[in-house]
Amino acid sequence: MDIAILGYGTVGSGTVNVLTRNRELIAEDSGEVLRIKAILDLKDFPGDPYEERIVHQFEDIVNDPTIEVVAETMGGLHPAFEYVSKLLEAGKSVVTSNKDLVAAYGEQLLEIAAAHAVDFFYEASVGGGIPIMRMINECMIQERIYEIMAILNGTTNYILTEMEEEGASFEEALEDAQELGYAEQNPESDVEGMDPARKLAILSTHAFCVDVDWTQIERRGITHITPDDIAIAKAIDHHIKLVARSRMVGSRLFASVEPMLLPEDHKLAQIEDVYNSIMIKGNMLDDITVQGKGAGSLPTGSAVAADLIMAAINKKDHVTSTTYHEYAKVKPESFSSLGQTYMLRTDKSVSMPQEGIISGIQVDHIHAYFTKQLKSQELRDLIQQLEIRGVQVLSCLVMEQEDLSVNR
């Protein structure tokens, strides 16, 4: 079967690498030979093994009747949306690694695909090489999923790991990540939580059967995390991670992306470097946790290749597994309205007792206090009371652990 790839960057080249190196294995296991007929890119690639198959015009792919399945690995919203729409309307199945595209237009593209009896797959848009979408859609179909808790951004996880293990500042760890190619020169989408918010919206839509707008998910990034925060976390045997989480309570969806203090024995606490991990809780299986590299040429390319194979098999067998559901729109609410415990790092000590604070700790010059479970207004009132007493709150981090009654 002839296929095409849009974009020959990190993910596109990784997809080609997977399909080339594992060509015989893929053909043997799937019974389908995938021939890369065209690769769309603005640049030429002299000396590349696929140099002769590079094309510069989208029309060369959409108008080619022999190309049946296409991988979109360009990224961004435009022209990706226009290209994918036209391909689906032309009767070609499409797979993508583009989380921006899926978060913004996923439901619309699924509807187009269903109308034209083709597939639109996007396993690689969440979790890189972790096959989480297929697990939710196929392996957990019997389960009532009620919560997702995950590390969905390898860049920020690498930065926080460097800060913890090497004592680096945020700025130093970010610069290191950029030099290694883990972070973009403009890292805003990663470090401010937009990237994991998009992925969380995609996961939540599938897990809870609701339409989630990622822009409405409460998010805080990691730019304000300091070595002092890391020192407090170490002193109480916790790790700071940028956690994406969502929970269904009846018909209400609670969702957030924010740095959290996780206890040492938490399943996400030990995830380091550029790895991602996703924990899904259901009413029968309790919880399932999967982890793997969340980005990179080969991990993401492997997920794209898997979707290409599935789409090719469906075309060969004259079936489609694309299903469009017009889910009800749900506006995500803040977890703070349910009540959370917090670590407050302050510029000076607080004379105890203080309503809302149940314990405190001092590490060298660093002062921190732990609260009981507070709702958002209660937290604001506490911070205001501290300020009235001349105490400035330098940072405020959500804690997973609830029992903090032991003074240290």
C-alpha positions as CSV (number, residue, x, y, z in Angstrom):
1,M,0.0,0.0,0.0
2,D,1.3,3.5,-0.9
3,I,1.5,6.0,1.9
4,A,2.7,9.6,2.2
5,I,4.1,11.7,5.0
6,L,3.6,15.5,5.5
7,G,6.6,16.9,7.2
8,Y,10.2,15.5,7.3
9,G,11.3,16.9,10.7
10,T,11.9,15.1,13.9
11,V,8.7,13.0,13.9
12,G,8.4,12.6,10.2
13,S,12.0,11.3,9.9
14,G,11.5,9.1,12.9
15,T,8.4,7.5,11.3
16,V,10.3,6.9,8.1
17,N,13.2,5.3,10.2
18,V,10.8,3.0,12.0
19,L,9.0,1.9,8.7
20,T,12.4,1.4,7.0
21,R,14.3,-0.5,9.8
22,N,11.3,-2.7,10.7
23,R,9.9,-3.2,7.2
24,E,10.2,-6.9,7.2
25,L,8.8,-7.3,10.7
26,I,5.8,-5.0,9.9
27,A,5.0,-6.9,6.7
28,E,5.3,-10.3,8.5
29,D,3.1,-9.3,11.5
30,S,0.5,-7.2,9.7
31,G,0.5,-8.8,6.2
32,E,0.8,-5.3,4.8
33,V,3.7,-3.7,3.0
34,L,3.8,0.1,3.4
35,R,5.6,1.9,0.6
36,I,6.5,5.5,1.2
37,K,5.6,7.1,-2.1
38,A,5.9,10.8,-1.2
39,I,7.2,13.0,1.6
40,L,6.0,16.6,1.7
41,D,8.4,19.3,2.9
42,L,9.5,22.8,2.0
43,K,13.2,21.8,2.0
44,D,15.3,19.5,-0.2
45,F,17.3,16.7,1.5
46,P,20.3,16.0,-0.8
47,G,21.9,12.7,-0.1
48,D,18.9,11.4,1.9
49,P,17.8,7.8,1.0
50,Y,14.3,9.3,0.3
51,E,15.6,12.3,-1.6
52,E,13.8,11.4,-4.8
53,R,10.4,11.1,-3.0
54,I,10.5,14.6,-1.5
55,V,7.7,16.8,-3.0
56,H,6.9,20.4,-2.3
57,Q,3.3,20.6,-3.4
58,F,0.5,19.2,-1.3
59,E,-1.5,18.6,-4.5
60,D,1.0,15.9,-5.5
61,I,-0.3,13.9,-2.5
62,V,-4.0,14.7,-2.3
63,N,-4.5,14.2,-6.0
64,D,-2.6,10.9,-6.2
65,P,-5.2,8.1,-6.3
66,T,-2.6,5.4,-5.3
67,I,-1.8,7.0,-2.0
68,E,-4.3,5.6,0.5
69,V,-3.0,6.6,3.9
70,V,-1.1,9.8,5.0
71,A,0.8,10.7,8.2
72,E,0.7,14.4,9.2
73,T,3.8,15.2,11.2
74,M,4.1,18.9,10.4
75,G,2.7,20.3,13.7
76,G,0.8,23.5,14.2
77,L,-2.8,24.3,13.2
78,H,-2.4,25.8,9.7
79,P,-2.1,24.5,7.1
80,A,-2.3,21.2,8.9
81,F,-6.0,21.4,9.4
82,E,-6.7,22.3,5.8
83,Y,-4.5,19.6,4.5
84,V,-5.9,16.9,6.8
85,S,-9.5,17.9,6.0
86,K,-8.9,17.7,2.2
87,L,-7.2,14.3,2.6
88,L,-10.1,12.9,4.5
89,E,-12.6,14.3,2.1
90,A,-10.5,12.7,-0.7
91,G,-11.0,9.3,0.9
92,K,-7.6,8.9,2.4
93,S,-7.1,7.8,6.0
94,V,-4.9,10.2,8.1
95,V,-2.8,9.6,11.2
96,T,-1.2,12.5,13.1
97,S,1.1,13.3,16.0
98,N,-0.1,16.9,16.1
99,K,-1.6,17.5,19.6
100,D,-2.4,21.1,18.7
101,L,-4.5,20.0,15.8
102,V,-6.3,17.2,17.7
103,A,-7.1,19.5,20.7
104,A,-8.5,22.2,18.5
105,Y,-10.2,20.3,15.7
106,G,-10.2,16.6,16.7
107,E,-14.0,16.2,16.9
108,Q,-14.5,18.0,13.5
109,L,-11.9,15.9,11.8
110,L,-13.4,12.7,13.3
111,E,-16.8,13.7,11.9
112,I,-15.3,14.3,8.4
113,A,-13.5,10.9,8.5
114,A,-16.7,9.1,9.5
115,A,-18.6,10.8,6.7
116,H,-16.1,9.5,4.2
117,A,-15.6,6.0,5.7
118,V,-11.9,6.5,6.4
119,D,-9.8,6.6,9.6
120,F,-8.4,9.5,11.6
121,F,-6.0,8.2,14.2
122,Y,-3.9,10.3,16.6
123,E,-2.2,7.9,19.1
124,A,1.1,9.8,18.9
125,S,-0.5,13.1,19.9
126,V,-0.5,12.1,23.6
127,G,2.4,10.5,25.4
128,G,4.8,10.0,22.5
129,G,5.4,6.3,22.3
130,I,3.0,5.3,25.0
131,P,-0.1,3.6,23.4
132,I,-2.5,5.2,25.8
133,M,-5.3,6.1,23.3
134,R,-5.6,2.5,22.1
135,M,-5.6,1.3,25.7
136,I,-8.5,3.6,26.6
137,N,-10.5,2.9,23.5
138,E,-10.0,-0.8,23.2
139,C,-8.5,-2.3,26.4
140,M,-10.6,-0.4,28.9
141,I,-13.9,-0.3,27.1
142,Q,-15.4,-2.3,30.0
143,E,-14.2,0.2,32.6
144,R,-15.9,3.3,34.0
145,I,-12.8,5.6,34.1
146,Y,-13.1,8.4,36.7
147,E,-9.7,9.9,37.1
148,I,-6.5,10.6,35.1
149,M,-3.3,11.7,36.7
150,A,-0.2,12.1,34.5
151,I,3.1,13.6,33.6
152,L,2.6,14.5,30.0
153,N,5.6,16.8,29.2
154,G,9.1,15.5,28.9
155,T,10.7,18.9,28.7
156,T,9.4,20.1,32.1
157,N,10.0,16.7,33.7
158,Y,13.7,16.9,32.6
159,I,14.0,20.4,34.0
160,L,12.6,19.4,37.3
161,T,14.8,16.3,37.4
162,E,17.9,18.5,36.8
163,M,16.8,21.0,39.5
164,E,16.4,18.1,42.0
165,E,19.5,16.0,41.2
166,E,22.0,18.7,40.1
167,G,20.8,21.6,42.2
168,A,20.3,23.7,39.1
169,S,18.1,26.8,38.9
170,F,15.1,26.8,36.6
171,E,17.0,29.0,34.1
172,E,20.1,26.7,34.2
173,A,18.1,23.5,33.7
174,L,16.1,25.1,30.8
175,E,19.3,26.1,29.1
176,D,20.6,22.6,29.5
177,A,17.4,21.2,28.0
178,Q,17.6,23.5,25.1
179,E,21.2,22.5,24.4
180,L,20.2,18.8,24.4
181,G,17.3,19.5,22.1
182,Y,14.6,18.6,24.7
183,A,13.3,22.2,24.8
184,E,12.5,24.6,22.0
185,Q,14.1,28.0,21.9
186,N,10.7,29.4,22.8
187,P,9.7,26.9,25.5
188,E,6.5,28.7,26.6
189,S,4.1,26.0,25.6
190,D,6.0,23.4,27.7
191,V,7.0,25.4,30.8
192,E,3.7,27.3,31.1
193,G,1.6,24.1,30.9
194,M,-0.1,24.6,27.6
195,D,1.3,21.5,26.0
196,P,0.1,19.1,28.8
197,A,-3.2,20.9,28.9
198,R,-3.9,20.0,25.3
199,K,-2.9,16.4,25.9
200,L,-5.0,16.2,29.0
201,A,-8.1,17.5,27.1
202,I,-7.6,14.8,24.5
203,L,-7.3,12.1,27.1
204,S,-10.2,13.4,29.1
205,T,-12.5,13.5,26.0
206,H,-11.8,9.8,25.4
207,A,-11.8,8.6,29.0
208,F,-15.0,10.5,30.1
209,C,-16.9,10.9,26.8
210,V,-17.1,14.7,27.2
211,D,-16.0,17.5,24.9
212,V,-13.2,19.4,26.7
213,D,-11.8,22.7,25.6
214,W,-8.1,22.7,26.7
215,T,-8.0,26.5,27.0
216,Q,-10.5,26.3,29.9
217,I,-8.3,23.9,31.9
218,E,-6.7,25.7,34.9
219,R,-2.9,25.6,34.5
220,R,0.2,26.9,36.1
221,G,3.7,26.2,34.8
222,I,7.0,25.6,36.5
223,T,8.8,28.9,35.8
224,H,8.3,30.0,39.5
225,I,9.8,26.8,41.0
226,T,13.1,27.6,42.8
227,P,15.9,25.5,44.4
228,D,14.3,26.5,47.8
229,D,11.1,24.7,46.8
230,I,13.1,21.7,45.8
231,A,14.9,21.8,49.1
232,I,11.6,21.7,51.1
233,A,10.4,18.8,48.9
234,K,13.5,16.8,49.6
235,A,13.3,17.5,53.3
236,I,9.8,15.9,53.5
237,D,10.6,13.1,51.1
238,H,8.5,14.5,48.2
239,H,9.2,15.3,44.6
240,I,7.9,18.3,42.5
241,K,6.3,17.2,39.2
242,L,4.2,19.1,36.7
243,V,1.0,17.0,37.0
244,A,-1.9,17.0,34.6
245,R,-5.0,15.6,36.2
246,S,-8.8,15.3,35.6
247,R,-11.6,13.7,37.5
248,M,-15.3,13.2,36.8
249,V,-17.6,13.7,39.8
250,G,-21.1,13.0,38.6
251,S,-21.5,15.2,35.6
252,R,-18.8,17.7,36.7
253,L,-15.3,17.6,35.4
254,F,-12.4,18.9,37.5
255,A,-9.1,19.4,35.6
256,S,-5.8,21.2,36.1
257,V,-2.1,21.3,35.1
258,E,0.1,22.5,37.8
259,P,3.3,21.6,39.8
260,M,2.5,19.3,42.7
261,L,4.4,17.9,45.6
262,L,4.1,14.1,45.4
263,P,5.2,11.8,48.2
264,E,8.1,9.4,47.6
265,D,5.9,6.3,47.2
266,H,3.5,7.9,44.6
267,K,3.6,6.2,41.2
268,L,4.5,9.4,39.4
269,A,7.1,10.7,41.9
270,Q,9.9,8.6,40.5
271,I,9.4,9.4,36.8
272,E,12.6,11.2,35.7
273,D,14.2,12.8,32.7
274,V,12.1,13.1,29.6
275,Y,9.8,10.2,30.5
276,N,6.0,10.5,30.7
277,S,3.7,8.5,32.8
278,I,-0.1,8.2,32.8
279,M,-2.2,6.8,35.7
280,I,-5.8,5.9,34.9
281,K,-8.3,5.0,37.7
282,G,-11.4,3.0,36.9
283,N,-14.1,1.5,39.0
284,M,-13.1,-2.2,38.4
285,L,-9.4,-2.2,37.8
286,D,-8.6,0.5,40.4
287,D,-5.6,2.0,38.7
288,I,-3.3,1.3,35.7
289,T,0.0,3.1,35.2
290,V,2.0,3.2,32.0
291,Q,5.2,5.0,31.2
292,G,7.6,5.6,28.4
293,K,9.4,8.3,26.5
294,G,6.9,11.1,25.8
295,A,8.8,12.7,22.9
296,G,11.6,12.2,20.5
297,S,12.0,11.0,16.9
298,L,11.8,7.2,17.4
299,P,9.2,7.0,20.3
300,T,6.8,9.3,18.6
301,G,7.6,7.9,15.1
302,S,6.8,4.4,16.4
303,A,3.4,5.5,17.5
304,V,2.7,7.2,14.1
305,A,3.9,4.0,12.4
306,A,1.5,1.9,14.5
307,D,-1.4,4.1,13.5
308,L,-0.3,3.9,9.8
309,I,-0.3,0.1,10.0
310,M,-3.8,0.0,11.6
311,A,-5.2,2.4,9.0
312,A,-3.6,0.4,6.2
313,I,-5.1,-2.9,7.6
314,N,-8.5,-1.3,7.8
315,K,-8.3,-0.1,4.2
316,K,-7.2,-3.5,3.0
317,D,-10.0,-5.3,4.9
318,H,-12.6,-2.6,3.8
319,V,-13.4,-1.6,7.4
320,T,-13.1,1.6,9.3
321,S,-12.6,2.0,13.1
322,T,-13.2,5.7,13.1
323,T,-16.2,6.6,15.2
324,Y,-17.5,10.1,15.7
325,H,-19.4,11.0,18.9
326,E,-21.0,14.4,19.5
327,Y,-20.1,14.6,23.1
328,A,-21.6,17.2,25.4
329,K,-19.4,20.2,26.2
330,V,-18.2,20.3,29.8
331,K,-16.5,23.3,31.3
332,P,-13.6,22.1,33.5
333,E,-13.7,23.3,37.1
334,S,-10.8,23.9,39.4
335,F,-9.7,21.3,41.9
336,S,-9.4,24.1,44.5
337,S,-13.2,24.2,44.7
338,L,-13.0,20.6,46.1
339,G,-10.4,21.5,48.7
340,Q,-6.6,20.8,48.6
341,T,-3.6,20.8,50.9
342,Y,-0.8,23.2,50.2
343,M,2.8,23.9,51.0
344,L,3.4,27.6,51.6
345,R,7.0,28.9,51.4
346,T,7.4,32.2,53.3
347,D,10.0,34.8,53.8
348,K,10.0,34.4,57.6
349,S,8.7,32.2,60.3
350,V,5.1,32.3,61.5
351,S,4.3,32.3,65.2
352,M,2.1,29.2,65.5
353,P,-0.7,28.4,65.8
354,Q,-2.3,30.0,62.7
355,E,-5.7,28.9,61.5
356,G,-5.4,26.7,58.4
357,I,-1.8,25.8,59.1
358,I,-1.1,22.4,60.7
359,S,2.7,22.1,60.6
360,G,5.8,23.8,59.6
361,I,9.5,23.1,58.7
362,Q,12.7,25.1,58.4
363,V,15.5,24.0,56.2
364,D,18.5,26.4,56.6
365,H,17.1,29.8,55.8
366,I,14.0,28.4,54.2
367,H,10.6,28.5,55.9
368,A,7.6,26.5,54.8
369,Y,4.2,25.6,56.2
370,F,1.6,22.9,55.4
371,T,-2.1,23.6,55.4
372,K,-5.1,21.5,56.2
373,Q,-7.5,20.9,53.3
374,L,-8.6,24.3,52.0
375,K,-10.9,25.6,49.3
376,S,-9.8,28.4,47.1
377,Q,-11.4,31.2,49.2
378,E,-10.0,29.7,52.4
379,L,-6.5,29.7,50.9
380,R,-6.8,33.3,49.8
381,D,-8.0,34.3,53.3
382,L,-5.0,32.4,54.9
383,I,-2.5,34.2,52.6
384,Q,-4.2,37.5,53.4
385,Q,-3.9,36.9,57.2
386,L,-0.2,36.0,56.8
387,E,0.4,39.2,54.8
388,I,-1.4,41.2,57.6
389,R,1.1,39.8,60.0
390,G,4.0,40.9,57.8
391,V,4.7,37.4,56.3
392,Q,5.1,37.1,52.5
393,V,4.1,33.9,50.8
394,L,6.9,33.3,48.2
395,S,5.4,30.1,46.7
396,C,2.3,28.0,47.0
397,L,2.3,24.4,45.8
398,V,-0.5,21.8,45.9
399,M,0.3,18.6,47.8
400,E,-1.0,15.1,47.1
401,Q,-0.4,14.0,50.6
402,E,-3.1,15.0,53.1
403,D,-1.8,13.9,56.5
404,L,0.7,16.6,57.4
405,S,-0.1,16.8,61.2
406,V,3.4,15.8,62.3
407,N,5.6,18.8,63.0
408,R,9.1,18.5,61.6
